[in-house]
Amino acid sequence: MLAAGIALLAVTQGAGAAAIATGDVTPVNDLPASHQYRSGVVLGFTFGGGLAGASGYPNDQLKINDPAYYAASGMMAGTSSTFFVMGALSDYVSFGFWYGRGFFRNHDWRSNGDGGGLRVEAFPLVGLFPALHGLGVLAQFGIGGGDLTAVAPGVSGSDGTQSYAAGGAFHEWSFAHLLGGHLGLGPCVEYDAIWSQSFERHGLVASARLVFYGGP
């Protein structure tokens, strides 16, 4: 009995040892990095042009929704710029703050608008198609002010404090290294919307994008 028990214990220990994985452990330095393409602080600027249309009422409760004071610009052309400060949380996501302004006009109307808020950029193809690691999408939200003013004197316009939202896509290529980080440059296309009770403006803008990443 004692000999049988010793033999059974030896078999059990051998089976347990065989069940333990004997493969090599991957060194930490060989694991995929979360910041291969972008890291650190993100400083960026976009500038471009596009088309927009605005409409609304004077920012006066007695005039809002009164057809006699309604103004609509039709299509206007103009420029738009945005400055943003963010942090690259990973190769896939950057998050931070933005400030932007835009000016559009046609023969009869002109419209100013500026605001700021939160901005997020995502790079969904980093893992699937590394060659497209610079292709991203953006969304930004905030608050600001805007107006619609007639070129001709004496014509009612529109203004108000309102919400901002934008969504778009962009691509960037790394082209220079400095201060321990690198610069990226590329095109950006975005749809912008401004709205309030008394005023709204919608536009499509194509711009050039210049960005600095504090890390490699």
Beta strands, then each sheet from edge to edge (+ up, - down):
strand 1: 40-56
strand 2: 71-72
strand 3: 76-88
strand 4: 93-105
strand 5: 109-122
strand 6: 135-150
strand 7: 158-171
strand 8: 173-178
strand 9: 181-195
strand 10: 199-213
sheet 1: 2+ 1- 3+ 4- 5+ 6- 7+ 9- 8+
sheet 2: 2+ 1- 10+
end
